[in-house]
Amino acid sequence: MDVENEHGKRAWAWLKHCGLYVQALGKWLILAAVTGVLCGVIGSLFHIGVHEATALRDAHPWLLWCLPLAGLAIVGVYKLFRTEGQGTNDIIDAVHLGKELSIWLLPSIFLGTVLTHLCGGSAGREGAALQMGGTIGYNTGRLFHLDDRDLRTATMAGMAAFFSALFGTPLAASVFAIVVISIGVLYHAAFIPCLTAALVAYGVSLLMGVEPTRFAVEMPELEAGLMVRVAILAALCAMVSILFCSVIHFAEHQMKKRLPNPWLRAVVGGFAVIALTYLCGTTDYNGAGMDVVTAAVEQGTAHPAAFLLKLLFTAVTLAAGFKGGEVVPSFFVGATFGCVAGPLLGIPAGFAAALGLAAVFCGATNCPLTSIFLAVELFGDGGLLYFALACGISYMLSGYNGLYSSQTIMYSKLKAQYINVHTNAHHAGAPHAEPPVAGSVKDRTGARK
């Protein structure tokens, strides 16, 4: 009888143990589905809004002169919703530190980004995607009464879903949301929530008529000589990514230092973009510029100075307080630089543009796996090994620079050494972070438990 009771207890314990996994899976599938639907719908509306705003500006070039007014409106919206100063770094901190995210960030960044594109500011969409997606994921998690740790995963799921809805790259979006927080650490427990949310959002965006971002480019056969030339191009792209991040941060710092009043900063920055547009004699550098990226990749054509001009336009736009993001501009900078530099190395222009897009994105975000998956989803898997080599070299040689200052790099890029430093606050050879105090527990975000 005692033996039977013992077997019964073991069976019950085993069932309870299995139940924990089933419960966790069910919880995340439901939450991810809800998050994916919300992000898919709002993300699709956002995509349509930005697209229509761009089309309206193209049809009415005089809207460029409204950019200073748009800047004032953006400052007003952020003050109205009490979200001043909040951005992508706050989303990263929400995962790192459990920081709360106001639901009012959602309408703030939505309206701010549409106004920026409507009036010709040079910015992307993914900054808005990460902010809106993270906000949706976080607040959806609160509705489900998730605890602190699960709220962080819910935030990442929202980031992945919104990114996927905008670009149609669910795998890259999932991995990006997981790895961009702490470089060197992969939150495996967040993979199913992020992937599920990303797939659902992608499906919703397709139903709402949002075309996924795809490029047609011919991939060359694998051969040693071309691999060497691709490696050289990747090293150059790493330098471009350092320049990109440095100029963005320098412009932001200088604008805030010299023009601390956000109203004045928006007006001055708006007129600066107008002046730059007329000096260049083209609107190629206003808005996201995806048509220029497409021309570089699919036609192999780009102005030799396009990558520098886009960098200048974007730095001024974002430093002035206009909204959007830096990732699409990094696509532009990488694609146009690769298109110009590639043929000098004997690499076909279109293929070099695709390599440059992935490599500069990688150097700017410190996410090599994401960049490889992104390249496969954007360009196909024909050049997988070339893209892997380019992203690996760009990641290593770009140092500890990055677009997001709240991002942490957990392990050195030079050796297998734990450093746990913030992006843009570390240099190779500098003293690394102190190891955890003996007897304390330190989680992988570096926060004390």
PyMOL commands that set and color helices and strands:
alter all, ss='L'
color gray80, all
select helices_A, chain A and resi 2-59+61-80+88-97+105-118+126-143+148-167+170-179+188-207+224-258+262-280+290-299+306-319+327-344+349-365+368-379+384-397
alter helices_A, ss='H'
color red, helices_A
select strands_A, chain A and resi 182-183+408-411+418-422
alter strands_A, ss='S'
color yellow, strands_A
deselect
rebuild
show_as cartoon
